[in-house]
Amino acid sequence: MAISSMTGFARVQVSVPSGAESQMSYTLTIKSVNHRFLDLQFRLPSGLDGLEMELRRLLKENLTRGHVDVTLSVDRSSQTKAGYNRELVGGYLAAFDAARREHRIQGEPDLNVALRLPGALQSEDRGSDDLTALANSVLEQMVPLVEQLKAMRAREGQALEAILRGTLGRLAAATASVAELRPEIEQRYQERLAQRLAAVAGPEFNQQRVLEEVAVLVERSDISEELARMTTHIEHFRELLSAGNDAGKKLDFLLQEMNREANTLLSKTGGVSGKGMRVTELGLAMKAEIEKAREQVQNVE
């Protein structure tokens, strides 16, 4: 099972029968981006609270992390039928005619004025039956739409995996190069310490004591444990990439540990001339690769 990205998009447009002479259409869209947890946001027409609960349950069953926006846009133009309030408009016309005859004035009623009266224009709303049909259709479409979203997230995950595996290869190569240089670095470090201690102690110094002190300091600067842990972390990282299964948080933690090992390696080898400069270059390159990988891992589910 490969890793999945948290970036994805899916959309569907559907027409739903809404009576003998009209149809209702809607557009359902799901968009997801990276987030530490599963954050679900819905933009639904009013009156669909029950549908939101069902959609929330469905998404929680299929997704683990990410900021997910669900938008439902309904085209109501074909859902309603324009009409007018006959009683209200008829009352207005009758009142106009009565006033004209009573006061003996000339004039004709204005239809535009009549239709602008509050409540004069009405629409034939299909009501709860249409909302039920809409909710049922959305639930039916949501299942394949979520699969479409997951498929896109999986494709994005494949691209992320390729990038991360390339980073791991460069990290492993840098670690191997440092391991090859380690014996010479330790020898140089030991010689430098011996010269400095001899210079401080003067001509009459206990050579055996100096060598013992040098051995203790060299052991403290040994980077073999850091190299071994870095190699272990790299292999564990590869295993998690192959296993998938919501590995994003684990991968991020491993990269934090790798960065800690690289920092320790640099602190222990700082100040060593010759091949020591090469170790510093490799350590800085390792930190750069780790930082690149952390940017990519932020989008792994």
N, C-alpha and C positions, 0 to 999 in steps of 0.2 A: 504494500500500500504506500503510494507516494505521498509527499507532503502537498498541502493545498495552500494557495494564497488566500488572503482575505479580500482581495479585489475582484469584483465580479459585477455583471449587469445582465438583466433579463427583462424582456417586455413582451406582452401579448395584447392584441386588440381583438375584441369579441363583440358580436351582435347577439342580443337576447330578444326573443319575441316578447312583445309588450301589448298584447291586445290584437284585435282583428285587423286593424288598419295601420299599426305603427310598430316600430322596433326601437329598442334601446341599445346603445352601444357603449362600451367602456374600454379604457386602456389601463392595464395593470402592469406596474413597473416595480422591479426590485433592484436596488443598487447597494453594494456593500464596499466598505473600505476598512482599513486596519483599525483596530481598537484593542485595548487590553482585555476587555471582556465582551460578552454578547450584549450589544446595545441595540434594541429594536425601536424604531420610530415609524408611526403610521400616519398617513394623510388620507383619511376616508371621508366620504360624505356623511352628513348627520343621519342618525337613525340606524347605524350599523355597528353598534357597540358589541353585539354578540358575535358578529363576524370578526372583529378585531381580536377577540379572545381566542377564536379558533385559529386564526392566522398566527397569533403569537405562539400557541401551542405547537403548531406545525413547524414553525421555524426553529423553535428550541429543540425539537426532535432531530433536526437535520444539520444545524449549524452549532459550532462551539464558541467561536470568537468573531468579532467584527462589528462595526457600526453598520446597521442595515436599515435602509429607508424603503418603506413600502408605500407606493402612491397609487390610489385608485381614482381615475378621472372618468366621470360619467357624462355622456352626451345626452342631455335631456331634450334636445330640440325635437326629436322624433317621439319623445315620450309624452309630450303634452299637446293638447289641442286647444287652440285659442277660442274664446267665447266671450259673451258679455252678459251682464246682469239685466235681464229683460225687465224685471220689476222696477229696478232703480232707474234705468234709462226711460222706461215708459212713464214713470212718475214725474221725471224731470220734464218730459215733453208735455204731459198733461198740465203740469203747473205753469209752464211757459204759455200754453194756449189759454189757460184760464186767466192769467195775468194780462195777456194781450187783449182779451175780450172785455175784461172788467175795466181796464183803464183806457180802452179804445186807442191803442197805440199800434204802430206798424212794426213789423219785424218778423224774422224767421229764426227758429232755434238753430244753434250751432252744434253740429254733431261732435266736433272736436272737443268742445267744452263739456258736452255730456259724457264722452268717453274718458275725460280726465277726472271725473268725479271719483272719490275714493270708493273702491269696490266695484266700479263699473265694468272693468275688464277682468275676466276670470279665465283660468286654464283648467282643463279637465285633467286632474292628476290621477294617475293610476293607483297611487297610495301603497298600502302595505303589501299587496300582492306583488307589485313590481319589486319592492325591496327584498322580498323573500326570493323571488326569481334571480335577482342580482346577486344576493349572498350565496345562493346555491351554485350559480355559475362561477363566481369567483373562487369558491372552495374547490370546485372541480378543476379549474385552470391552474390553481396554485401548486398542485402536486407536480405536474410536468414543468412548471415554471421554476420551481425550486431546483429540480434536477438540471435544468438548463443553467441556472446560476452556479450550481456545484460543478458542472462540467467546465464552465469558464474558469472558475477558481482552481480547478485541477490543472487546466492548461497553463495558467499563470504559475502554479506551483512547480510544474515541470521546468519552466524557465528559471525560476528561483533556484531550484535544485542544481541545475547545470552551473549557475553562477557560484553557488556555495561549494560545489565539489571542486571547481577550479581554484577557489580560494584555499580549500583544504590541501589541494596538491601543492600549492606554493608554500603553504605553512609547513607541510611535511618536508619539503625540499630544504627550506631554511633551517628547520630543526636538525635535519641530517647533516647539513653543512657545519652548523655549530658543533655538533657532536664530533665531527672529524677534526675540528680545530681545537677541541677541548684539551687533549694531552699537551700540545705545544703551548697553549695559553697558560696552563697550570705550571709548566716548566719555567716559562718566562716570569710568571708571577713569583714563583719560589726564588728564582735567581735575584730578582729585584729586591725582594724582602731581605734576603741574606746580605746583599750588598749594603742596604740601608742600616740593618742592625749592626753589621760589622763596623760601619762608619761611626755609628753612635757609640758603640762599646769601646772603640779604640784598639790599639795593637794588642793589648792584653785582655782578651775576651775568651770566654768559655765557648769553644766552637760547638760542642755538643748541645749546650743550652740554647745557643742561637738556632741550631737546626731544629730543636724541639719546638721552639716558638714559631719558627717558620712553618713547620708541619701543621701546627694548630691553626694558624692563620690561613694557610692554603686550604685546609679542610673546610673552614668556614666559607671560603669563597668558591667551593666546589659547586658546579652547576649541573651535575649529573642528575640530581633529583628533579630539577626543573625540566630538564630535557625529557626525562622519563615520563613525568606527569603530562607534559605537552603532547607527547606521542600518544599517551593513553586517551587524552581528551579528544585528539583528532580522530582516533579510531571510534570512540564512543559517538562522536558527532556523525560520522559516516553511518553508523548503525541506526541512529535516530532518523537520518534522512531516508534510509531504506525502509524503516518500519512505518514512517509517517505517523498516523494516529494522533493528530493534535500535538505535534512536537514543538511548536513555536516557543513556549515558555522554557522548556528544557534546553533548547538550542541557545537561547539567550543567556541562560545561566552558565552553560558551558563556555560561551565566549567570554563571559566575565572572568571565569577561572583561567582561561588561556591568557587573557590580558594581564592577570596577576602574575602568572609565570613569566611572561615576557618582561614585565617590569623588574621582577627579582633577578632575572638573568642579566639585564642591563646594569642593575646596581652592583652586582657581584663582579662584573667584568670591566667596569669603568676604570679608566686610568692605565690600562695595560697597553703598551705600545706594540708596534708590529702587527701581528695577526689579531691582536685585541681590537684594533680599529675595524677589522673586517667583521668581528663578532658584533660590535656595536651597530654596524650597518645592517647586518642580518636581523638583529633584535628590533631595530626600528622598522624594518620591512615587515616583520611579523606583526608588530603593533598596527601598522597601516592596513594589512590584510584583515586583521581581526576587526578593526573599525569598519571596514567596508562590509564585512560579513554581518556585523551587528545592524547596519542600516537595512540590509536585505531581510534579516530574520524578523525585523519588526512587522513585516507583512505576512509572515507564515502563521497559519491558523494553529 
